[in-house]
Amino acid sequence: MTVMMSVLYPDTPGGRFDMDYYLSKHIPLVKARWEPVGLLEVKVLRGTGTPQGGPAPFSVVAHLTFASAEALRTALDAHSAEVFAHIARYTDITPVMLVSEPV
């Protein structure tokens, strides 16, 4: 059964997020390290607002789909230090992470 790790970056006043760096450097690093161990898909979304017209609570959301919970664990065990250390290069916002599975 597939699992998804969502990485959500809160919309933080004064926060720095370099989308160009994120898309051109960080996401390719994530794919290079984690695809060989079970990463199937990466979707990056930009928050644009709420259904009521308010500001988006998250400015960026990435959904990473893995072949299984074991594949996610393997990816994190093998390369999380390198991938997570890379975060400081494009943002000073602390991401919120969530692992979920289909029902």
Secondary structure, DSSP 8 states (H G I E B T S, - for coil): --EEEEEEEE--TT--B-HHHIIIIIHHHHHHHHGGGTEEEEEEEE----TTS---SEEEEEEEEES-HHHHHHHHHHHHHHHHHGGGGTBSS--EEEEE---
